[in-house]
């Protein structure tokens, strides 16, 4: 088949449920007449087949899907299968763009873009953003002091030489999985020994200060939009870092310049070319930003919905425009928006009740579809937009050790930060989880 005879196509990559949850990508591409190709892990094969056969499911917009074997905690394990599938498609389609919607296949997607000359973050950015220890190497000026512990070298770690507290991080996982604060040398040796033997571990000095993220749209190497999101995590009550809230904007006008300047310099050091970056920072009491990590893909959780509530415009169409080389732009926030993840007791989830006019809990399940959240007028009153249950009825709820352990979240927005704070307290009081204690075994 001649190149001119091949249909034009766009490749999306990532976990199947993440791609489908971001339905605007699928609609944007289908509306342009492009074939939508998806590469996703093999574990989604059965579920994806059922969804693609349902004409009412967003997956029905996908023209062809390829499954690849691998695991995020095994570096490079997806690459061979990805290359095999992508090479086949490049002979049958004219691929005009590619984008990694989630974390799973960021690095292979960078390879695809490099081979075909597509718009994307670039090889350096996609490689470094998938590795916590490479980020400390390439971006040392923004980073806390750290030590890399490769597989097989854990016995040589001089834990007594470190300044505590430190944070231990598996190098390639995501969703805060395995990330813990460690108070002393004895505890660190125990924590490091407990990670699977194949994993590289990053041990770094714990950076002080409030945590933020910066979402950046980059086109032709220039930041065309950037804004700060404030984060709260389980850190204050536990040694883990599971995210419990995101607020957009993250700080008041004029108080974010240090973070934005550091973020811009960090992206320049990565030679970040085209796409969206999600960078997590801590701002020390003295004002110095410390980079926690950076990702070369869409921000997770409900951040896309929050930015739409805050700005009145979705991010996804601009990300597609950047990937296709079209001029993109995005407005600054004009309302205040927040996502809250509720902490919970351990036990079996039986029900979630919402005492709020016109709002009930939407049970989306683990990896299910989130309802689309539409933005209101700039002067709309404080509004509860959605309450989402991320687990199924009867699911066992355990401690919050990673993002996957969270069960209930809600999204709100308001004209002022004071009204947003008041609304959060009202909604917290209106949402009640019914959790049954698990029966203990006896003899």
C-alpha positions in Angstrom: 0.0 0.0 0.0 1.4 3.4 -1.0 1.8 6.0 1.7 -0.8 8.2 0.0 -3.3 5.3 0.1 -3.0 4.7 3.8 -5.7 6.1 6.1 -4.4 8.8 8.5 -4.3 7.7 12.1 -3.5 8.9 15.6 -2.1 6.6 18.3 -3.2 6.9 21.9 -1.4 4.9 24.6 -1.9 4.0 28.2 -4.1 2.0 30.5 -7.4 1.2 28.7 -9.6 2.7 31.4 -7.6 5.9 31.6 -8.0 6.5 27.8 -11.7 5.8 27.9 -12.2 8.1 30.9 -10.7 10.9 28.9 -13.4 10.7 26.2 -12.7 14.1 24.7 -9.5 12.7 23.1 -11.5 10.0 21.4 -14.1 12.5 20.2 -11.6 15.1 19.0 -9.8 12.6 16.9 -12.9 10.9 15.5 -14.4 14.2 14.6 -11.3 15.0 12.5 -11.8 11.8 10.5 -8.7 10.2 11.9 -8.4 6.5 12.6 -8.0 6.1 16.4 -5.5 3.4 17.3 -4.8 2.4 20.9 -1.9 0.5 22.5 -2.7 -0.7 26.0 -1.4 -3.5 28.4 -2.5 -7.1 27.8 -4.3 -7.2 31.1 -7.2 -5.1 29.6 -7.9 -7.5 26.6 -11.1 -9.1 27.8 -12.6 -5.8 29.2 -11.6 -3.8 26.1 -13.2 -6.3 23.8 -16.6 -6.0 25.6 -16.4 -2.2 25.7 -15.5 -1.8 22.0 -18.5 -4.0 21.0 -20.9 -1.6 22.9 -21.9 1.2 20.6 -22.7 3.4 23.6 -19.3 3.1 25.1 -16.5 5.6 24.2 -14.3 2.6 23.3 -16.5 2.1 20.2 -14.7 5.1 18.7 -11.4 3.2 18.7 -10.7 1.7 15.3 -8.0 -0.8 16.3 -6.4 -1.8 19.6 -3.1 -3.6 20.3 -2.2 -5.3 23.6 1.4 -5.4 24.9 2.9 -7.4 27.8 4.9 -5.7 30.5 4.8 -4.3 34.0 5.6 -0.8 35.3 7.9 -2.1 38.0 10.1 -3.8 35.3 11.9 -1.1 33.4 11.5 -1.3 29.6 9.3 -4.4 29.7 6.6 -2.9 27.4 9.1 -1.7 24.7 9.5 -4.8 22.6 5.8 -5.5 22.2 5.1 -1.8 21.6 7.6 -1.6 18.8 6.2 -4.7 17.1 2.7 -3.4 17.1 3.7 0.2 16.2 5.8 -1.0 13.2 2.9 -3.0 11.9 0.6 0.0 12.1 3.2 2.3 10.4 3.0 0.1 7.4 -0.8 0.2 7.2 -1.5 3.7 8.3 -0.1 7.2 7.9 0.4 8.0 11.6 0.0 11.8 12.0 0.2 12.0 15.8 0.7 10.1 19.1 0.0 10.9 22.7 0.5 9.1 26.0 -2.7 9.6 28.0 -1.4 7.8 31.1 1.9 6.9 32.7 2.1 3.3 31.5 3.5 3.7 28.0 5.1 7.2 28.1 8.6 6.1 27.1 7.7 3.8 24.2 5.4 6.6 22.9 8.4 8.9 22.9 10.2 6.3 20.7 7.3 6.2 18.3 7.3 10.0 18.0 11.0 10.1 17.4 11.0 7.4 14.7 8.1 9.0 12.8 9.0 12.6 13.4 5.8 13.4 15.3 5.2 16.2 17.8 5.9 15.1 21.3 7.9 15.9 24.5 11.1 14.4 22.9 13.3 11.4 23.7 15.1 13.0 26.7 11.8 14.1 28.3 10.0 10.8 27.8 13.0 8.8 29.1 13.8 10.9 32.1 10.1 11.5 33.1 9.7 7.7 33.5 12.5 7.3 35.9 12.8 8.9 39.3 16.5 8.4 39.5 17.2 9.8 36.0 15.3 12.9 37.1 17.7 13.3 40.0 20.6 13.0 37.6 19.4 15.3 34.8 17.6 17.8 37.1 20.0 17.8 40.1 19.8 21.6 40.6 16.1 21.3 41.4 16.3 18.1 43.4 16.9 17.1 47.1 20.0 15.1 47.9 19.5 11.5 46.9 21.1 8.0 46.5 20.3 5.4 43.9 20.1 1.8 45.1 20.2 -0.6 42.1 19.0 -4.2 42.3 21.7 -6.4 43.8 23.4 -3.5 45.6 21.2 -3.0 48.6 23.8 -4.5 51.0 26.2 -1.7 50.1 23.8 1.1 51.0 25.4 3.2 53.8 22.2 4.1 55.6 24.1 5.6 58.6 25.6 8.3 56.4 22.3 9.8 55.4 20.5 12.8 56.9 17.1 11.8 58.2 14.2 11.8 57.6 14.4 10.4 54.0 11.9 9.2 51.5 12.2 5.8 49.8 10.7 5.5 46.3 10.6 2.6 43.8 12.0 4.1 40.7 9.4 3.3 38.1 6.1 2.9 39.9 3.3 5.5 39.9 0.3 6.6 42.0 2.5 7.0 45.1 2.9 3.2 45.3 5.7 2.2 47.6 6.7 5.7 48.5 7.3 6.1 52.3 9.0 8.4 54.8 11.7 6.7 56.8 12.9 8.1 60.2 16.3 6.4 60.7 19.0 4.1 59.4 17.6 0.9 60.9 14.1 1.5 59.4 15.6 2.4 56.0 17.5 -0.9 55.8 14.3 -2.8 56.6 12.2 -0.8 54.1 14.7 -1.2 51.2 15.1 -4.9 51.9 11.3 -5.3 51.6 11.1 -4.0 48.0 11.0 -6.8 45.2 14.6 -7.7 44.3 14.3 -6.4 40.7 13.4 -2.9 41.6 15.8 0.1 41.7 15.1 2.3 44.8 15.7 6.0 45.1 16.4 7.2 48.6 16.3 11.0 49.0 16.3 13.6 51.7 12.8 14.6 52.6 12.1 18.1 51.3 10.2 20.4 53.6 7.3 22.7 52.7 3.9 22.7 51.0 3.4 20.4 48.0 2.2 21.7 44.7 2.0 20.6 41.1 2.4 22.7 38.0 0.5 21.8 34.8 2.2 23.1 31.7 1.2 23.2 28.0 4.4 23.3 25.9 4.5 24.0 22.1 7.7 24.2 20.1 9.7 24.2 23.3 7.8 27.2 24.7 5.4 27.2 27.7 2.1 28.6 26.4 0.2 27.9 29.6 1.2 27.0 33.1 -0.7 27.1 36.4 -0.1 25.9 40.0 -2.2 23.3 41.8 -2.1 23.0 45.6 -2.0 19.4 46.9 -2.7 17.8 50.3 -1.6 14.2 51.1 -1.7 11.6 53.8 1.8 12.8 54.9 0.5 14.8 57.9 -1.0 11.7 59.6 1.1 8.8 58.0 4.4 8.1 56.4 2.8 7.7 52.9 2.1 10.4 50.3 -1.4 9.5 48.9 -3.0 12.6 47.4 -6.2 13.7 49.3 -7.0 17.1 47.5 -6.1 19.3 44.6 -7.0 23.0 44.4 -6.9 25.2 41.2 -5.5 27.8 41.4 -3.1 26.6 44.0 -2.1 30.0 45.3 -3.4 33.6 45.0 -2.5 35.8 42.0 1.2 36.9 42.1 2.3 34.4 44.6 3.3 31.6 42.2 6.1 33.1 40.3 9.0 31.2 42.0 7.3 27.9 41.2 6.5 28.9 37.6 10.1 30.1 37.0 11.6 26.9 38.4 9.2 24.8 36.4 10.1 26.6 33.2 13.8 26.2 33.8 13.2 22.5 34.6 11.3 22.0 31.3 14.2 23.7 29.4 16.7 21.3 31.1 14.6 18.4 29.8 14.4 19.9 26.3 10.7 19.4 26.6 9.3 20.0 23.0 5.5 19.5 22.7 2.8 18.3 25.0 1.6 18.6 28.6 3.8 18.2 31.7 2.7 17.5 35.2 5.5 18.4 37.7 5.2 18.0 41.4 7.1 20.5 43.7 7.6 21.4 47.3 8.1 25.0 48.2 10.4 25.2 51.2 9.7 27.8 54.0 12.5 29.9 52.7 11.0 29.9 49.2 13.2 27.4 47.3 11.3 25.0 45.1 12.3 21.3 45.2 11.2 19.0 42.4 9.5 15.9 43.6 9.0 14.4 40.1 7.8 15.3 36.7 5.6 13.4 34.2 5.3 13.8 30.4 1.5 13.1 30.2 -1.9 14.3 31.3 -2.2 14.9 35.0 -4.1 12.2 36.8 -7.0 12.2 39.3 -9.6 14.8 38.5 -7.2 17.5 37.4 -8.5 17.8 33.9 -12.0 18.3 35.3 -10.7 20.9 37.8 -9.0 22.9 35.1 -12.2 22.9 33.1 -14.2 24.1 36.1 -11.6 26.8 36.9 -11.1 28.1 33.3 -14.3 27.2 31.6 -12.4 25.3 28.8 -11.3 21.7 28.5 -7.6 20.9 28.1 -7.9 17.9 25.9 -8.6 19.8 22.6 -5.4 21.9 23.1 -3.3 18.8 23.8 -4.6 17.3 20.5 -3.8 20.5 18.7 -0.2 20.5 20.0 0.2 16.8 19.0 -0.9 17.7 15.5 1.2 20.8 15.2 -1.7 23.2 15.2 -1.7 26.5 17.2 -2.9 26.0 20.7 -3.9 28.3 23.6 -5.5 28.0 27.0 -7.1 30.6 29.4 -6.0 31.2 33.0 -8.3 30.2 35.8 -11.2 32.5 36.6 -12.9 30.4 39.3 -11.6 28.3 42.2 -12.0 24.6 42.0 -11.1 21.6 44.2 -11.2 17.8 44.3 -11.4 16.1 47.7 -10.7 12.4 48.4 -12.4 11.4 51.6 -10.5 9.3 54.1 -12.3 6.2 55.3 -12.4 3.5 58.0 -11.3 0.0 57.1 -13.9 -2.5 56.3 -16.5 -3.4 53.6 -18.1 -0.6 51.7 -21.9 -0.9 51.8 -23.2 2.5 50.7 -22.5 6.2 50.1 -25.2 8.7 50.9 -25.2 12.3 49.8 -27.5 14.8 51.6 -27.4 17.5 48.9 -30.1 18.8 46.6 -29.9 17.4 43.1 -26.7 15.4 43.8 -26.4 11.7 44.4 -23.3 9.5 44.5 -22.2 8.2 41.1 -20.8 4.6 41.4 -18.1 4.5 38.8 -16.2 1.5 40.3 -12.5 0.7 40.0 -11.4 2.0 36.5 -14.9 2.9 35.5 -16.2 5.9 33.5 -16.4 9.3 35.2 -19.4 11.4 34.2 -18.4 14.6 32.3 -18.3 17.7 34.5 -19.4 20.9 32.7 -18.1 24.3 33.9 -20.6 26.9 35.1 -20.6 30.7 34.5 -17.8 32.7 36.1 -20.2 34.2 38.6 -22.1 31.0 39.4 -22.6 30.4 43.2 -20.5 27.8 45.0 -21.4 24.4 43.4 -21.0 20.7 44.2 -20.4 19.2 40.8 -20.1 15.5 41.5 -19.6 12.8 44.2 -17.9 9.8 42.7 -17.5 6.3 44.3 -14.4 4.7 43.0 -15.0 1.2 44.4 -17.9 -1.3 44.0 -20.4 -2.1 46.7 -19.0 -4.9 48.8 -15.3 -3.8 48.1 -12.9 -4.1 51.0 -11.4 -0.7 52.0 -8.0 -0.9 53.5 -5.4 1.7 54.5 -4.5 4.5 52.1 -1.1 3.2 50.9 -1.5 4.2 47.2 -3.9 6.2 45.0 -5.7 3.0 44.1 -6.9 2.6 47.7 -9.1 5.8 47.7 -12.8 5.2 47.6 -14.9 8.4 47.4 -14.1 11.8 45.9 -16.1 15.0 45.2 -15.5 18.1 42.9 -16.5 21.6 43.8 -16.0 25.1 42.5 -16.7 28.7 43.7 -16.1 32.4 42.8 -13.6 32.9 45.7 -11.3 30.8 47.8 -13.2 31.6 51.0 -16.4 30.3 49.5 -14.6 27.2 48.2 -13.4 26.4 51.7 -16.8 26.9 53.2 -18.4 24.7 50.5 -15.8 21.9 51.2 -16.8 21.7 54.8 -20.5 21.6 53.9 -20.0 18.8 51.4 -17.8 16.8 53.8 -20.7 16.9 56.3 -23.2 15.9 53.7 -21.4 12.7 52.4 -21.6 9.6 54.6 -19.9 6.3 53.9 -21.5 3.1 55.4 -18.7 0.7 56.1 -19.2 -2.7 57.7 -16.6 -4.2 59.9 -15.2 -7.5 58.5 -15.9 -10.6 60.6 -12.8 -11.9 62.2 -12.0 -15.6 61.9 -12.3 -17.8 65.0 -11.7 -21.4 66.1 
